[in-house]
């Protein structure tokens, strides 16, 4: 078993290539009463800012589209740039298995490999090791319903991942080969992948895990974070000729306030470049849990929320202090025929759109809406043409990017709450 340092090592001077500067703040958003708010000026809420990386800047808050396997599914990188994406996130687990981190390293890193010249992120692989390893594939029940189960496995599946204090042993979902991830291996893989931002290896738990397991897992993740920081510092020195890669610590703790706050304080003491907020998040408690974290995390470091999707969740996260977030939903639902509009989401592959020659949404500036009709998209889905996924995905990614861009502008000019209420009121009007 690897020993764990008790404090994170100092990082090399190359770290200056990464930075974050806070811009405007929503001073009255998510303010917390009492001593904590007074001590911090009540500045626990949405803010604009700028993240600086070796491959460009990111104006925050920002949506980071997911390109799991070094591609946003069905969409060219050039199209992602055109629709306004500022950065892309890929997955360390999947790229480790195929084509292999050494291939991306030889290609010059993730961005060069996929012909994307902007900032890039990679997650640590912890989510996939757990979710795929337990047979849940891409979706884990985060509702908290049902009894606690520390060994939950999807129905009809076998457990393919086994966690111990040193790391995780897992079987590839591709061919069943046995692999081992430790904090050190995750760092080695991510350094070879070459993204501007990477995340420390952590253990993802679900709301079904018992309180006792959550506590043990949090301590395990803390020790893994220390080991990640140490290996990151070593690799940064060893690979001095490469662009600096920022390392974000990942906050776990599920639905427990004391665990979330403890995790934030522990990670803040390690002086990471930024912080990811991960793990199980009940929708109805999303804002509260995010606020617990942003109250504890350093004001001068960016905060990334891992994996949210719906517009109301996005606004809740932004106004509680999240700077960036990622989600696969725009392309995932797009591939099934679902498209976002300011008036809600609908399925363009249903019969009523067969002869509808209007765009997905009149006034949308995306490539799909300015060139194609609902009837054409309907035809593509019925004909099972791959172009259907491309065109709906372009539209959906543009919708989320544009919505978050609007939120950022509204924060800057003091109209955020009006903007939020207008967007959400219109989007969910059909549910009333």
C-alpha positions as CSV (number, residue, x, y, z in Angstrom):
1,X,0.0,0.0,0.0
2,X,1.3,3.5,-0.9
3,X,2.0,5.8,2.0
4,X,0.1,9.1,2.0
5,X,1.9,12.5,2.6
6,X,0.1,14.6,5.1
7,X,0.5,17.9,3.2
8,X,0.4,18.5,-0.5
9,X,3.8,19.4,-2.0
10,X,4.6,22.9,-3.4
11,X,4.0,23.0,-7.1
12,X,6.6,24.2,-9.6
13,X,6.7,27.8,-10.9
14,X,5.1,26.6,-14.1
15,X,1.8,26.9,-12.2
16,X,1.7,30.6,-13.1
17,X,0.4,29.5,-16.6
18,X,-2.9,28.8,-14.9
19,X,-5.0,31.4,-13.1
20,X,-8.4,32.6,-12.1
21,X,-9.7,36.1,-11.6
22,X,-13.1,37.0,-10.1
23,X,-15.1,39.6,-11.9
24,X,-18.7,40.6,-10.9
25,X,-20.5,39.1,-8.0
26,X,-24.1,38.6,-7.1
27,X,-23.7,40.0,-3.6
28,X,-27.2,39.1,-2.5
29,X,-27.3,35.6,-3.9
30,X,-27.1,32.6,-1.6
31,X,-25.9,34.8,1.3
32,X,-25.7,32.9,4.5
33,X,-26.8,34.5,7.7
34,X,-24.6,34.5,10.8
35,X,-21.0,34.7,11.6
36,X,-19.8,32.8,8.4
37,X,-21.5,35.3,6.1
38,X,-20.2,38.3,8.2
39,X,-16.6,36.9,8.1
40,X,-16.7,36.6,4.3
41,X,-18.7,39.7,3.4
42,X,-21.7,37.6,2.3
43,X,-19.9,36.8,-1.0
44,X,-21.3,33.3,-1.4
45,X,-23.0,33.4,-4.7
46,X,-22.8,33.7,-8.4
47,X,-19.8,35.5,-9.9
48,X,-18.3,36.1,-13.3
49,X,-14.6,35.5,-13.8
50,X,-11.8,34.5,-16.2
51,X,-9.8,31.2,-16.1
52,X,-6.5,31.5,-17.8
53,X,-4.9,28.3,-19.3
54,X,-2.0,27.6,-21.6
55,X,-4.5,27.2,-24.5
56,X,-6.6,30.2,-23.9
57,X,-9.0,31.8,-21.5
58,X,-12.5,30.8,-20.3
59,X,-15.0,33.5,-19.5
60,X,-17.1,32.2,-16.5
61,X,-19.6,31.0,-15.7
62,X,-19.2,28.7,-18.6
63,X,-20.7,25.4,-19.9
64,X,-18.0,22.9,-20.8
65,X,-19.4,20.4,-23.4
66,X,-18.4,16.8,-23.0
67,X,-16.3,15.1,-25.6
68,X,-15.9,11.8,-23.8
69,X,-13.6,10.0,-26.2
70,X,-11.8,13.1,-27.6
71,X,-14.9,14.0,-29.6
72,X,-18.3,15.5,-28.9
73,X,-20.4,12.8,-30.2
74,X,-21.4,13.4,-33.9
75,X,-20.1,17.0,-33.9
76,X,-16.9,18.3,-35.5
77,X,-14.6,20.3,-33.1
78,X,-14.8,23.2,-35.6
79,X,-18.6,23.2,-35.2
80,X,-18.2,23.3,-31.4
81,X,-15.9,26.3,-31.8
82,X,-18.5,28.0,-34.1
83,X,-21.4,27.5,-31.7
84,X,-19.4,29.2,-28.9
85,X,-18.0,26.4,-26.8
86,X,-15.0,27.7,-24.8
87,X,-13.6,24.4,-23.6
88,X,-14.2,20.7,-23.9
89,X,-14.0,17.9,-21.4
90,X,-12.9,14.3,-22.2
91,X,-12.8,11.2,-20.0
92,X,-9.6,9.7,-18.7
93,X,-11.1,6.2,-18.2
94,X,-12.3,5.9,-21.8
95,X,-9.2,7.4,-23.4
96,X,-7.0,5.2,-21.2
97,X,-8.7,2.1,-22.6
98,X,-8.9,3.4,-26.1
99,X,-6.7,4.5,-27.8
100,X,-4.4,4.7,-24.8
101,X,-2.9,7.7,-23.0
102,X,0.5,7.2,-24.7
103,X,-1.1,7.8,-28.1
104,X,-2.4,11.2,-27.1
105,X,0.9,12.1,-25.5
106,X,2.7,11.2,-28.8
107,X,0.2,13.3,-30.7
108,X,0.9,16.4,-28.6
109,X,-1.9,16.1,-26.1
110,X,-5.7,15.9,-26.2
111,X,-6.3,19.2,-28.0
112,X,-3.8,18.5,-30.8
113,X,-5.1,14.9,-31.1
114,X,-8.7,16.1,-31.6
115,X,-7.9,19.3,-33.5
116,X,-9.2,21.6,-30.8
117,X,-7.1,24.6,-30.0
118,X,-8.9,25.8,-26.9
119,X,-8.8,24.8,-23.3
120,X,-9.4,21.2,-22.4
121,X,-10.5,19.3,-19.2
122,X,-10.2,15.6,-18.3
123,X,-12.0,14.0,-15.4
124,X,-10.2,11.4,-13.4
125,X,-12.1,8.3,-14.4
126,X,-13.5,7.8,-10.9
127,X,-17.1,8.2,-12.1
128,X,-16.8,5.6,-14.8
129,X,-14.9,3.1,-12.7
130,X,-17.7,3.2,-10.2
131,X,-20.8,3.5,-12.5
132,X,-19.6,1.1,-15.2
133,X,-18.0,-1.2,-12.6
134,X,-21.4,-1.5,-10.8
135,X,-23.3,-2.0,-14.1
136,X,-25.1,1.3,-14.0
137,X,-23.5,2.4,-17.3
138,X,-24.1,6.2,-17.7
139,X,-26.9,6.7,-15.2
140,X,-26.8,6.2,-11.4
141,X,-29.9,6.6,-9.3
142,X,-29.2,9.7,-7.2
143,X,-32.7,10.0,-5.9
144,X,-31.9,8.6,-2.5
145,X,-35.0,6.4,-2.6
146,X,-34.8,3.0,-1.0
147,X,-32.6,1.5,1.7
148,X,-28.9,2.2,1.9
149,X,-26.7,-0.3,0.1
150,X,-23.0,-0.2,0.2
151,X,-22.7,-2.9,-2.5
152,X,-25.4,-1.8,-4.9
153,X,-25.0,-3.3,-8.4
154,X,-27.4,-2.8,-11.2
155,X,-30.0,-5.5,-11.7
156,X,-28.7,-8.4,-13.6
157,X,-25.1,-7.1,-13.6
158,X,-21.9,-8.2,-11.8
159,X,-19.6,-5.9,-10.0
160,X,-16.6,-5.1,-12.2
161,X,-14.9,-2.6,-9.8
162,X,-13.5,-3.3,-6.4
163,X,-12.3,-0.4,-4.2
164,X,-9.6,-0.7,-1.5
165,X,-7.6,2.0,0.3
166,X,-4.8,2.0,-2.3
167,X,-7.0,2.3,-5.4
168,X,-9.5,0.5,-7.6
169,X,-9.2,-2.8,-9.6
170,X,-11.7,-3.0,-12.4
171,X,-12.6,-4.9,-15.6
172,X,-12.7,-3.1,-18.9
173,X,-16.3,-2.7,-20.1
174,X,-14.9,-3.2,-23.6
175,X,-13.3,-6.6,-23.3
176,X,-13.1,-7.7,-19.7
177,X,-9.4,-7.1,-19.2
178,X,-8.3,-6.4,-15.7
179,X,-6.9,-2.9,-14.9
180,X,-5.8,-1.0,-11.8
181,X,-6.3,2.7,-11.1
182,X,-4.5,4.3,-8.2
183,X,-4.2,8.1,-7.6
184,X,-0.7,7.9,-9.1
185,X,-1.8,6.0,-12.2
186,X,-4.7,8.5,-12.7
187,X,-2.2,11.3,-12.6
188,X,0.2,9.6,-15.0
189,X,-2.7,8.9,-17.4
190,X,-4.0,12.4,-17.2
191,X,-0.6,14.0,-17.6
192,X,-0.1,12.0,-20.8
193,X,-3.6,13.0,-22.0
194,X,-2.3,16.6,-21.7
195,X,-5.5,18.5,-20.8
196,X,-5.3,22.0,-19.3
197,X,-7.4,21.0,-16.3
198,X,-7.5,17.6,-14.7
199,X,-9.2,16.2,-11.6
200,X,-7.8,14.3,-8.7
201,X,-8.8,10.6,-8.4
202,X,-11.7,10.2,-6.0
203,X,-14.3,7.6,-5.0
204,X,-17.8,8.4,-6.1
205,X,-20.5,7.2,-3.7
206,X,-24.3,7.2,-4.2
207,X,-27.1,8.3,-1.9
208,X,-27.7,4.6,-1.2
209,X,-24.5,4.2,0.6
210,X,-24.6,4.2,4.4
211,X,-23.4,7.1,6.5
212,X,-20.5,4.9,7.8
213,X,-19.4,4.1,4.2
214,X,-19.6,7.8,3.3
215,X,-17.3,8.7,6.1
216,X,-14.8,6.0,5.2
217,X,-14.9,6.9,1.6
218,X,-14.4,10.6,2.3
219,X,-11.2,9.8,4.2
220,X,-10.1,7.5,1.4
221,X,-10.7,10.3,-1.1
222,X,-8.8,12.8,1.1
223,X,-5.7,10.5,1.2
224,X,-6.0,9.9,-2.6
225,X,-6.1,13.7,-3.1
226,X,-2.8,14.1,-1.2
227,X,-1.3,11.3,-3.3
228,X,-2.6,12.9,-6.5
229,X,-1.1,16.3,-5.5
230,X,2.3,14.7,-4.8
231,X,2.4,12.8,-8.1
232,X,1.2,15.8,-10.0
233,X,4.0,17.9,-8.6
234,X,6.5,15.2,-9.5
235,X,5.2,14.8,-13.0
236,X,5.1,18.6,-13.6
237,X,8.8,18.8,-12.8
238,X,9.6,15.7,-14.8
239,X,7.6,17.0,-17.8
240,X,8.9,20.6,-17.6
241,X,8.7,21.1,-21.3
242,X,5.0,20.5,-21.5
243,X,2.3,23.1,-20.9
244,X,1.3,23.3,-17.2
245,X,-1.8,21.3,-16.3
246,X,-4.0,22.5,-13.5
247,X,-5.1,20.0,-10.9
248,X,-8.6,20.3,-9.2
249,X,-9.4,18.5,-6.0
250,X,-12.9,16.8,-6.0
251,X,-15.4,17.4,-3.2
252,X,-17.4,14.4,-2.1
253,X,-19.7,13.8,1.0
254,X,-23.0,13.1,-0.6
255,X,-26.0,14.7,1.1
256,X,-24.2,15.3,4.5
257,X,-23.4,18.9,5.4
258,X,-20.7,18.1,7.8
259,X,-18.9,15.8,5.4
260,X,-19.2,18.2,2.5
261,X,-17.8,21.0,4.6
262,X,-15.0,18.8,6.0
263,X,-14.0,17.7,2.5
264,X,-13.9,21.3,1.3
265,X,-11.7,22.4,4.2
266,X,-9.4,19.4,3.7
267,X,-9.0,20.1,0.0
268,X,-8.6,23.8,0.5
269,X,-5.6,23.2,2.8
270,X,-4.0,21.2,-0.1
271,X,-3.8,24.3,-2.3
272,X,-5.3,22.9,-5.5
273,X,-5.6,25.0,-8.6
274,X,-9.3,24.7,-8.4
275,X,-12.1,22.4,-7.1
276,X,-14.6,20.0,-8.5
277,X,-17.9,19.4,-6.7
278,X,-18.9,15.9,-7.4
279,X,-20.8,12.9,-6.1
280,X,-24.4,12.3,-5.4
281,X,-26.6,15.4,-5.5
282,X,-30.3,15.3,-5.0
283,X,-32.0,17.7,-7.3
284,X,-34.1,19.3,-4.6
285,X,-31.0,19.9,-2.5
286,X,-28.6,20.9,-5.3
287,X,-28.4,24.6,-4.4
288,X,-28.0,23.9,-0.7
289,X,-25.2,21.3,-1.2
290,X,-23.3,23.6,-3.7
291,X,-23.6,26.5,-1.3
292,X,-22.1,24.4,1.6
293,X,-19.1,23.9,-0.7
294,X,-18.7,27.4,-2.0
295,X,-18.9,28.7,1.5
296,X,-15.8,26.7,2.4
297,X,-13.7,26.7,-0.8
298,X,-11.2,29.5,-1.5
299,X,-12.7,32.5,-3.3
300,X,-9.7,32.9,-5.6
301,X,-10.0,29.4,-7.2
302,X,-12.5,28.2,-9.8
303,X,-15.2,25.7,-8.9
304,X,-16.4,23.1,-11.4
305,X,-19.7,21.2,-10.9
306,X,-19.4,17.7,-12.4
307,X,-22.4,16.6,-14.5
308,X,-25.6,18.7,-14.3
309,X,-28.1,19.1,-17.1
310,X,-31.6,20.7,-16.7
311,X,-31.9,24.5,-17.1
312,X,-33.2,25.0,-13.5
313,X,-30.3,23.0,-12.1
314,X,-27.9,25.1,-14.1
315,X,-29.2,28.4,-12.8
316,X,-29.3,27.0,-9.2
317,X,-25.7,26.0,-9.5
318,X,-24.5,29.3,-11.1
319,X,-26.1,31.5,-8.5
320,X,-24.7,29.4,-5.7
321,X,-21.1,30.0,-6.9
322,X,-20.3,27.4,-9.6
323,X,-17.9,28.8,-12.3
324,X,-17.9,25.9,-14.8
325,X,-19.9,22.8,-15.3
326,X,-20.2,19.9,-17.7
327,X,-22.9,17.7,-19.0
328,X,-23.5,15.0,-21.7
329,X,-27.3,15.7,-21.9
330,X,-27.3,18.0,-24.9
331,X,-25.9,15.4,-27.2
332,X,-27.4,12.4,-25.4
333,X,-31.0,13.6,-25.7
334,X,-30.3,15.0,-29.2
335,X,-29.4,11.5,-30.5
336,X,-33.0,10.4,-29.5
337,X,-34.6,13.3,-31.3
338,X,-35.1,15.7,-28.3
339,X,-34.4,19.3,-28.9
340,X,-34.2,22.3,-26.5
341,X,-36.1,25.5,-27.1
342,X,-36.9,28.6,-25.0
343,X,-40.4,27.1,-24.7
344,X,-39.2,23.7,-23.4
345,X,-38.0,20.5,-24.9
346,X,-39.8,18.4,-27.5
347,X,-39.1,15.4,-29.7
348,X,-38.7,16.4,-33.4
349,X,-39.1,12.8,-34.5
350,X,-42.8,12.6,-33.8
351,X,-45.4,12.6,-36.5
352,X,-46.6,16.2,-36.1
353,X,-43.3,17.5,-37.5
354,X,-43.4,15.5,-40.7
355,X,-44.4,18.6,-42.8
356,X,-43.2,21.4,-40.5
357,X,-40.9,23.5,-42.5
358,X,-39.9,25.9,-39.8
359,X,-36.6,25.7,-37.9
360,X,-36.3,24.0,-34.5
361,X,-36.7,27.5,-33.1
362,X,-37.3,30.7,-34.9
363,X,-34.6,33.1,-33.9
364,X,-32.0,30.5,-32.9
365,X,-28.6,31.4,-34.5
366,X,-27.2,27.8,-34.6
367,X,-26.1,26.2,-37.8
368,X,-29.0,23.7,-37.7
369,X,-31.7,26.3,-37.3
370,X,-30.3,28.6,-40.0
371,X,-30.0,25.8,-42.6
372,X,-32.6,23.1,-41.8
373,X,-36.2,22.5,-40.9
374,X,-38.1,20.4,-38.4
375,X,-39.4,18.3,-41.3
376,X,-35.9,17.5,-42.5
377,X,-34.8,16.5,-39.0
378,X,-37.9,14.4,-38.7
379,X,-37.0,12.7,-42.0
380,X,-33.4,12.0,-40.9
381,X,-34.6,10.3,-37.7
382,X,-37.1,8.2,-39.5
383,X,-34.5,7.2,-42.1
384,X,-32.0,6.4,-39.3
385,X,-29.5,8.8,-40.9
386,X,-26.5,9.7,-38.7
387,X,-26.8,13.3,-39.7
388,X,-29.9,13.5,-37.4
389,X,-27.6,13.3,-34.3
390,X,-25.2,15.8,-35.7
391,X,-27.8,18.5,-36.4
392,X,-29.8,18.1,-33.1
393,X,-26.6,18.0,-31.1
394,X,-25.3,21.2,-32.6
395,X,-28.6,22.9,-31.8
396,X,-28.8,21.6,-28.2
397,X,-25.1,22.5,-27.4
398,X,-25.7,26.0,-28.8
399,X,-28.8,26.3,-26.7
400,X,-27.0,25.6,-23.4
401,X,-23.9,27.6,-24.3
402,X,-26.1,30.6,-25.3
403,X,-28.2,30.3,-22.1
404,X,-25.1,30.4,-19.9
405,X,-23.5,33.2,-21.9
406,X,-26.7,35.2,-21.2
407,X,-26.5,34.4,-17.5
408,X,-22.9,35.6,-17.5
409,X,-23.8,38.9,-19.3
410,X,-26.7,39.4,-16.9
411,X,-24.5,39.0,-13.9
412,X,-22.2,41.6,-15.2
413,X,-24.9,44.2,-16.0
414,X,-27.0,43.6,-12.9
415,X,-30.0,42.0,-14.6
416,X,-29.3,38.3,-13.6
417,X,-32.5,37.7,-11.6
418,X,-34.8,39.1,-14.3
419,X,-32.9,37.0,-16.9
420,X,-33.2,33.9,-14.8
421,X,-36.9,34.3,-14.1
422,X,-37.7,35.1,-17.8
423,X,-35.7,32.1,-19.1
424,X,-37.0,29.5,-16.5
425,X,-40.6,30.9,-16.6
426,X,-40.8,30.5,-20.3
427,X,-39.0,27.1,-20.4
428,X,-41.2,25.5,-17.8
429,X,-44.4,27.3,-18.6
430,X,-45.9,24.2,-20.1
431,X,-45.5,22.3,-16.9
432,X,-47.8,24.6,-14.9
